[in-house]
Amino acid sequence: MKNSAIAVTHADIKRQKLIDASRFHGIHWLILILSTILTIGAWYIASAQVNKRVAERFERESLHVIELVKERMQLYEHALWGAVAHVDASEGDITDQQWENYSNSLRIDQTYPGINGLGLIYNVKFDQHNSFLLQQQKSRPNFSIHPIYPDQELWPITFIEPLLTNKQALGLNVAFEKNRYLGVKKARDTGLAQLTGPITLVQDAKQTPGFLFYAPFYKKGLPHNSVNTRQASIQGVAYAPFIMSKLISGTLAVEKRHVSLDISDDGKSLYNDINNVDSIEIDANPLFIKHIDVNFYGREWKFIVSSNLFFREASGSNQPYFILAGGIIIDLLILALFIVLSRANKQALIYADDITRELKLGTQRLMSSNQDLEQFAYVASHDLKSPLNAIKKLASWITEDCENLLPESSKKHLTLLNSRSDRMNRLLDDLLDYSRIGRHEYKPQEFDLAILANDIFSLLDHPTGFNLLVEKQTLLLPRTPIEIILRNLLSNAVKHHDKPTGQIKILYKTINKMHHISVQDDGPGIPPELFDKALEMFQTLRPRDKVEGSGMGLSLSKKTIEYYGGSLTINSDGVRGTTIVLLWPITTTI
């Protein structure tokens, strides 16, 4: 015995070591966590550095675009002041030929890309209209001013070059429209170059947004150092018309920038790349967006600068993702190594446990059967049932012979004697069934659950107020054991019901390769704290004189299903209704 105890102890120690080796320990998780933290940290740092560089690059690109627009507008301003200087230096009135020669000498298309033209607008009082018109028609008989409003001053576009592309604008009275007129007055009153609000040029066939740029010139010899003197001495303005899309394309060619532009003035769009460049260059989800307000010659332009696809392509860096991917691969390899080692130990342990479990199960079954047989030999013998039957007969004879002689109390005692004799007979039968479990192997066979359950229910002699609901379901199970279980469960559902009517349901489904059979009744519930007691032998939850039963129904069912690898459990809220759940392994072959 001592050697056996020592051997068992050594085996247990070796098994425990194998179990410990198959588990993940703190050191394993620590290695994985540290490796993951290092991977994420390296990825985060690399991503932050890349994002910082990209953000700085976008900031430079945005400011560079604004500076280019400013520089180009300053160039156009110089052109306007050059035109003013030309007017001031001229002796006498400017003629159309002189203005054409001056404009040609500037080579506007080459020197000022993006500009739509260069011209002069004169201030003409309404009473000077006829004389001004006669003077201009000397060299240009077809010259006219339009539109004209009575008693209003006129600001006609008198000269414009190149004339061919701006012919529709010649003679246009810019006072006819609010933004044009307001820009002229601001230039006149401030003595500075001024822009108009968004307009559409009459010479623009596409009718796209544009604006006018004015620089005022005053009558020679007259002061213009205050608003009043400027208004009194104004002679006209040099002006340049702009189509915004041409200005941007001449200043900021799309292929030379990595940002998209959206420019507006007073809530009105001046320019948007979406309407002027190929959609393939627009980023629907830009990496960066920046809002910039810039004052341009009396107007505030709102720039929305966003990164485009060129920027995304040029700024892409896969370095952080390579770091992240490499780190994840290393982490997965470490985890795979731990899992392989753990599984190898678990497989060895499982194999050993399977062998041990089979031996133990065989021994336990044999011991259990022998014990049951020995117990049953003492209790369920013919010597026990024979006297019991004789007592029952004697009681029935006494009842028949002395029916009119016995008092009511004695009749009740005889009835109680018969009842307890019947219960003893049922107890002996149940003990006999209990002892047979495991002594005979029943093979699986196909049957219909609904047919089997209804047959059992019809033989129970149940009250007429009870109904059984069960769906048709073909099962492959040992028929006799499942029949014993269902007979006990249905009998309990009827016997323990507290009402003359009731409904019993049998539901079926499969869960994790197991038959799931539940028997539900609407009788009194079983308190959860009494579940274990209800599954013990010879236990009833109600007085035995009120419920005729041996108290072995659930224990017999539980032992039967457990012998076939299943389980029996009780579900109830303790108030109303009880569900007995059977889990039975699914058999695929007969």
Stockholm file with secondary structure:
# STOCKHOLM 1.0

chainA/1-590         MKNSAIAVTHADIKRQKLIDASRFHGIHWLILILSTILTIGAWYIASAQVNKRVAERFERESLHVIELVKERMQLYEHALWGAVAHVDASEGDITDQQWENYSNSLRIDQTYPGINGLGLIYNVKFDQHNSFLLQQQKSRPNFSIHPIYPDQELWPITFIEPLLTNKQALGLNVAFEKNRYLGVKKARDTGLAQLTGPITLVQDAKQTPGFLFYAPFYKKGLPHNSVNTRQASIQGVAYAPFIMSKLISGTLAVEKRHVSLDISDDGKSLYNDINNVDSIEIDANPLFIKHIDVNFYGREWKFIVSSNLFFREASGSNQPYFILAGGIIIDLLILALFIVLSRANKQALIYADDITRELKLGTQRLMSSNQDLEQFAYVASHDLKSPLNAIKKLASWITEDCENLLPESSKKHLTLLNSRSDRMNRLLDDLLDYSRIGRHEYKPQEFDLAILANDIFSLLDHPTGFNLLVEKQTLLLPRTPIEIILRNLLSNAVKHHDKPTGQIKILYKTINKMHHISVQDDGPGIPPELFDKALEMFQTLRPRDKVEGSGMGLSLSKKTIEYYGGSLTINSDGVRGTTIVLLWPITTTI
#=GR chainA/1-590 SS CHHHHHHHHHHHHHHHHHHHHHSCCHHHHHHHHHHHHHHHHHHHHHHHHHHHHHHHHHHHHHHHHHHHHHHHHHHHHHHHHHHHHHHHHSSSCCCHHHHHHHHHHHTHHHHSTTCCCEEEEECBCGGGHHHHHHHHHTTCTTCCCBSCCTTSCBCBEEEEESHHHHGGGTTBBGGGSHHHHHHHHHHHHHCSCEECCSEECTTCTTCCEEEEEEEEEECTTSCCSSHHHHHHHEEEEEEEEEEHHHHHHHHSCGGGCSEEEEEEETTEEEEEHHHHSCGGGSCSSCSCEEEEEEEETTEEEEEEEEECHHHHHHHCCCHHHHHHHHHHHHHHHHHHHHHHHHHHHHHHHHHHHHHHHHHHHHHHHHHHHHHHHHHHHHHSSHHHHHHHHHHHHHHHHHHHHTTTTSCHHHHHHHHHHHHHHHHHHHHHHHHHHHHHTTTSCCCEEEEEHHHHHHHHHHTTTCCTTEEEEECCCEEEEEHHHHHHHHHHHHHHHHHTCSSSCEEEEEEEEEETTEEEEEEEEEEECCCGGGHHHHTSTTCCSSCTTTSCCCSCHHHHHHHHHHHTTCEEEEEECSSEEEEEEEEEECCCCC
#=GC SS_cons         CHHHHHHHHHHHHHHHHHHHHHSCCHHHHHHHHHHHHHHHHHHHHHHHHHHHHHHHHHHHHHHHHHHHHHHHHHHHHHHHHHHHHHHHHSSSCCCHHHHHHHHHHHTHHHHSTTCCCEEEEECBCGGGHHHHHHHHHTTCTTCCCBSCCTTSCBCBEEEEESHHHHGGGTTBBGGGSHHHHHHHHHHHHHCSCEECCSEECTTCTTCCEEEEEEEEEECTTSCCSSHHHHHHHEEEEEEEEEEHHHHHHHHSCGGGCSEEEEEEETTEEEEEHHHHSCGGGSCSSCSCEEEEEEEETTEEEEEEEEECHHHHHHHCCCHHHHHHHHHHHHHHHHHHHHHHHHHHHHHHHHHHHHHHHHHHHHHHHHHHHHHHHHHHHHHSSHHHHHHHHHHHHHHHHHHHHTTTTSCHHHHHHHHHHHHHHHHHHHHHHHHHHHHHTTTSCCCEEEEEHHHHHHHHHHTTTCCTTEEEEECCCEEEEEHHHHHHHHHHHHHHHHHTCSSSCEEEEEEEEEETTEEEEEEEEEEECCCGGGHHHHTSTTCCSSCTTTSCCCSCHHHHHHHHHHHTTCEEEEEECSSEEEEEEEEEECCCCC
//
